[in-house]
Amino acid sequence: MAPNSLAAELVALGVALTAAVTLGAVWDSATGRRRFAYRGMILILCVAGAAGTGLIWLNRQVDAVPSWASLTVSGTPAAADPAAVPQRRRENGGHIETFTVAGPASGLTLTMYAYLPAVYQPGDGRRYPVIEALHGYPASPLQWLNGLDAITLLDEEIEAGRMAPTIVLFPYQTPKPSLDTECTNMAGGPQTETFLTADVPAFARATLPVRDDPGSWGLIGYSAGGFCASSLLLRHPGQYTAAASLSGYADPGIAVGDGSEHTTYDLTWRLRNLPVPAVSLYLACAKTDRTAMRAATDLSGLAKAPMTVTTAFVETGGHNAQTWSASARPAFGWLSARLARPVP
């Protein structure tokens, strides 16, 4: 029974309801000090059950904790429950494969899922462009696959010809669900930027039929992953040629540990103070999402040649899965139009 399962939520709800009924039944059944002890214990069960129900419900929305092992000190996303990974949505569609990436450059070992398009055939010699899809916080790649139904989205866009057959990678961005790395190299902490920009591409080149020539790799992300996509694009223009940020921000919003959150990890600072790379950036959000709108306005205003920026806003919505789902489809198509095509 995984912590992001309906069964876990129902068990927590059952504990809360049972404790509430029991509390009413025994409220005046005991006398003396035992009465207060009974009331206190059952009240604690009520609160714990209610809190557990709420937390598990939230986890079911964002898939931040896919296994109980990932809650332990030693637990990592490598312990993700295989049953939580969606399978092929249709008989002739693409499918997901699961990998464990042991990163020699970063020292991180994390789970990564890969979408392989329907036309993929092992050993046929064809090589595909690549998109790294980055998740928010708190969340995991499973929100892309479950909540945002990325398999169906990619299948439909490729089948309709709006997107070339592409391998899409869904890596974890943190070794612990409670730690928000914002895809940075944290001082004294996880080197997530190195993992995503060095270890993941090296693993993909060695394991999957990916293109590795200029213009073949892109990025997409929502919320914190949106910041990640923009940040990694600007910091590694030799690896990535385009990125799409869905409700992303202009700075990491965390303490990296060396003050770089105010300089090189601040995207507006980079565009004001460092050479602008020849890359393409897609910024999408809801107009009611004030922080994301401000970031999109600031970044598009600061961008200059050879960098290009495309903006796309939805009138209503907020910082939520509905907005990201609506924005992801055109964003994937925009990315594909700027990436190299599959080659024999």
C-alpha positions in Angstrom: 0.0 0.0 0.0 1.9 3.0 -1.3 1.7 6.4 0.4 0.2 7.9 -2.8 -2.5 5.2 -3.1 -6.3 5.5 -2.6 -6.1 2.6 -0.1 -3.7 4.6 2.2 -6.0 7.6 2.0 -9.0 5.5 2.9 -7.1 3.9 5.8 -6.2 7.3 7.3 -9.8 8.5 6.8 -11.0 5.3 8.6 -8.7 6.0 11.5 -10.0 9.6 11.8 -13.7 8.6 11.6 -13.2 5.7 14.1 -11.4 7.9 16.5 -14.1 10.6 16.3 -16.9 8.0 17.0 -14.9 6.5 19.8 -14.2 9.8 21.3 -17.9 10.6 21.5 -18.7 7.1 23.0 -16.0 7.2 25.8 -16.1 11.0 26.6 -18.0 10.4 29.9 -17.5 6.6 30.3 -14.5 6.9 32.6 -13.9 8.7 35.8 -11.1 10.5 37.5 -7.8 10.9 35.8 -8.4 8.0 33.4 -11.1 10.1 31.7 -8.6 12.8 30.7 -6.1 10.1 29.5 -8.7 8.5 27.3 -9.9 11.8 25.9 -6.3 12.9 25.2 -5.3 9.7 23.4 -8.4 9.6 21.2 -8.1 13.3 20.4 -4.5 12.6 19.2 -5.8 9.8 17.0 -8.5 12.1 15.6 -5.9 14.8 14.7 -3.4 12.3 13.4 -6.0 10.6 11.2 -7.3 13.9 9.8 -3.8 15.2 9.2 -2.8 11.9 7.6 -5.9 12.0 5.3 -5.0 15.5 4.2 -1.4 14.8 3.6 -2.0 11.6 1.7 -4.6 13.4 -0.5 -2.0 16.1 -1.3 0.5 13.4 -2.1 -1.9 11.7 -4.4 -2.1 15.0 -6.3 1.6 15.7 -6.7 3.2 12.2 -6.2 6.0 13.6 -4.1 6.4 10.5 -2.0 5.9 7.4 -4.2 7.1 4.9 -1.5 7.4 4.6 2.3 11.1 4.0 1.9 11.6 7.5 0.4 10.5 8.9 3.8 13.4 7.4 5.7 16.8 9.1 6.1 18.4 6.6 3.7 15.4 6.4 1.3 15.8 7.8 -2.2 13.6 8.1 -5.2 15.3 5.0 -6.5 12.8 3.2 -4.2 9.8 4.4 -6.3 7.0 1.9 -6.4 6.9 0.3 -9.9 3.1 -0.1 -9.6 2.8 3.7 -9.6 4.4 4.0 -13.1 1.8 4.1 -15.8 2.0 1.6 -18.6 1.3 2.1 -22.4 -2.0 4.0 -22.7 -2.9 2.4 -26.1 -1.9 -0.6 -28.0 0.2 1.2 -30.6 1.3 4.1 -28.4 4.6 5.0 -26.7 5.6 3.5 -23.4 7.6 4.3 -20.3 10.8 2.6 -19.2 12.4 3.0 -15.7 16.1 3.5 -15.1 18.4 4.1 -12.2 21.0 6.7 -13.1 24.1 6.5 -11.0 25.8 9.8 -11.7 29.6 9.8 -11.5 29.8 13.5 -11.9 27.3 14.5 -9.3 27.5 11.6 -7.0 23.7 11.2 -7.0 21.9 8.0 -7.8 18.3 8.7 -8.8 15.4 7.2 -10.7 14.6 8.4 -14.2 11.6 7.5 -16.4 11.9 7.7 -20.2 9.1 8.0 -22.7 9.9 6.1 -25.9 7.6 6.9 -28.9 5.5 4.3 -30.6 7.8 4.2 -33.7 10.8 3.3 -31.5 12.2 -0.2 -32.4 15.3 -1.5 -30.6 18.2 -1.9 -32.9 16.7 -0.1 -35.9 19.5 2.5 -35.9 17.1 5.6 -35.6 18.1 8.3 -33.2 15.7 10.8 -31.6 15.8 14.3 -30.2 15.4 14.6 -26.5 13.4 16.6 -24.0 14.1 16.6 -20.3 10.9 17.2 -18.4 11.3 18.6 -14.9 8.8 18.5 -12.1 7.7 20.9 -9.4 8.1 21.0 -5.6 6.7 19.2 -3.7 6.3 16.6 -6.5 8.1 14.0 -8.5 8.2 12.8 -12.2 5.1 10.8 -11.5 3.0 13.9 -11.6 4.0 14.4 -15.2 3.0 10.7 -15.9 -0.1 10.5 -13.7 -1.6 13.9 -13.0 -0.6 15.5 -16.3 -1.0 12.3 -18.3 2.1 13.0 -20.3 2.0 9.6 -22.2 -1.4 10.4 -23.8 -0.3 14.0 -24.5 2.9 12.9 -26.3 1.2 10.1 -28.1 -1.5 12.4 -29.5 0.8 15.2 -30.4 3.2 12.8 -32.3 0.3 11.0 -34.0 -1.2 14.4 -35.1 2.2 15.5 -36.6 2.4 18.5 -34.3 5.5 16.9 -32.7 8.3 14.7 -34.1 8.9 11.4 -32.4 10.9 12.3 -29.4 12.4 10.6 -26.4 11.3 12.5 -23.2 13.2 12.0 -20.0 11.6 12.4 -16.6 14.4 12.5 -14.0 14.1 13.1 -10.2 15.6 16.4 -9.1 16.2 15.7 -5.4 17.4 12.7 -3.4 14.8 13.5 -0.6 11.1 14.5 -1.1 11.6 17.1 1.6 14.5 18.8 0.0 13.9 21.5 -2.7 17.0 21.8 -4.8 15.6 23.9 -7.7 18.0 22.1 -9.9 21.0 23.9 -8.4 24.4 22.7 -7.2 23.8 23.4 -3.5 26.8 24.4 -1.4 27.5 21.4 0.8 24.4 19.6 -0.7 23.2 17.7 -3.7 24.7 18.6 -7.1 21.5 18.4 -8.9 22.4 20.7 -11.8 25.4 18.5 -12.6 23.2 15.4 -12.4 20.7 16.8 -14.9 23.1 18.4 -17.3 26.0 15.9 -17.2 25.0 12.6 -15.7 21.5 12.3 -17.3 22.7 13.1 -20.8 25.7 10.8 -20.5 23.4 8.0 -19.3 21.0 8.6 -22.1 23.7 8.6 -24.7 25.0 5.2 -23.4 21.6 3.6 -23.0 19.0 5.1 -25.4 19.0 5.9 -29.1 19.3 9.7 -28.7 20.8 12.4 -30.9 23.7 14.3 -29.4 24.5 16.9 -32.0 23.7 20.6 -31.6 20.1 21.5 -31.5 18.9 18.0 -30.4 18.1 18.6 -26.7 15.5 20.7 -25.0 13.9 21.2 -21.6 10.4 21.6 -20.2 9.1 22.1 -16.6 6.3 23.3 -14.5 6.4 25.5 -11.4 9.9 24.8 -9.8 10.6 22.7 -12.9 9.8 25.8 -15.0 12.5 27.7 -13.3 14.8 24.7 -13.7 14.2 24.6 -17.5 14.9 28.3 -17.9 17.9 28.2 -15.6 19.6 25.2 -17.2 19.0 26.5 -20.7 20.8 29.8 -19.9 23.5 28.1 -18.0 24.2 25.3 -20.5 23.4 26.6 -24.0 25.9 24.0 -25.4 23.7 21.2 -24.2 20.2 22.6 -24.8 18.9 24.8 -27.6 15.3 25.5 -26.3 13.3 25.3 -23.1 9.6 25.8 -22.1 8.7 27.1 -18.7 5.2 26.6 -17.4 4.4 28.9 -14.5 8.1 29.1 -13.7 9.9 31.8 -11.7 12.9 34.0 -12.3 14.9 32.9 -9.3 15.2 29.7 -7.2 13.5 31.0 -4.1 15.9 29.0 -1.9 19.2 29.5 -0.3 21.8 27.7 -2.5 24.4 28.2 0.3 26.9 30.5 -1.4 24.7 33.5 -2.3 24.4 32.5 -6.0 20.6 32.6 -5.7 21.0 36.4 -6.0 23.5 36.3 -8.9 24.1 33.5 -11.3 21.0 31.5 -10.4 18.9 34.7 -10.7 17.7 34.7 -14.3 17.1 38.5 -14.5 20.6 39.1 -13.1 22.1 36.8 -15.7 20.4 38.5 -18.6 21.5 41.9 -17.3 25.1 41.0 -16.5 26.3 38.1 -18.6 26.4 37.4 -22.3 23.1 36.3 -23.7 23.2 32.8 -25.4 21.7 31.9 -28.7 18.8 29.9 -27.3 14.9 29.9 -27.5 12.7 30.2 -24.4 8.9 29.6 -24.1 7.2 31.2 -21.1 3.6 30.2 -20.3 1.4 30.8 -17.3 -2.0 32.0 -16.2 -2.5 35.8 -16.1 -3.8 35.5 -12.6 -0.5 33.8 -11.4 1.1 37.1 -10.4 4.6 35.8 -9.6 4.9 33.7 -12.8 3.5 36.6 -14.9 6.0 39.0 -13.4 8.8 36.6 -14.2 7.6 36.1 -17.8 7.3 39.9 -18.2 10.8 40.6 -16.8 12.5 37.8 -18.7 10.9 38.6 -22.1 11.7 42.3 -21.5 15.4 41.6 -20.8 16.0 39.1 -23.6 17.8 40.3 -26.6 19.4 38.8 -29.7 20.6 36.1 -30.3 18.1 34.9 -27.7 14.4 34.6 -28.6 11.5 34.5 -26.2 7.9 33.4 -26.9 5.1 34.0 -24.4 1.7 32.3 -24.1 -0.8 33.2 -21.4 -4.1 31.7 -20.4 -6.8 34.2 -19.2 -7.9 32.3 -16.1 -6.5 29.6 -13.8 -3.7 29.8 -11.3 -0.6 28.0 -10.2 -2.0 24.5 -10.6 -2.1 21.3 -12.6 -5.0 22.6 -14.7 -2.9 25.4 -16.0 0.1 23.2 -16.6 -2.0 20.6 -18.4 -3.5 23.3 -20.7 0.0 24.8 -21.4 2.0 21.6 -21.9 0.5 20.5 -25.2 1.4 23.7 -27.2 4.7 23.9 -25.3 5.8 20.4 -26.4 4.8 21.3 -30.0 6.8 24.5 -29.8 9.8 22.7 -28.5 9.7 20.0 -31.2 9.6 22.7 -33.9 13.0 24.0 -32.6 14.7 20.7 -32.1 16.4 18.4 -34.6 14.3 15.6 -36.2 14.8 11.9 -35.8 17.5 10.5 -38.1 18.1 7.0 -39.5 
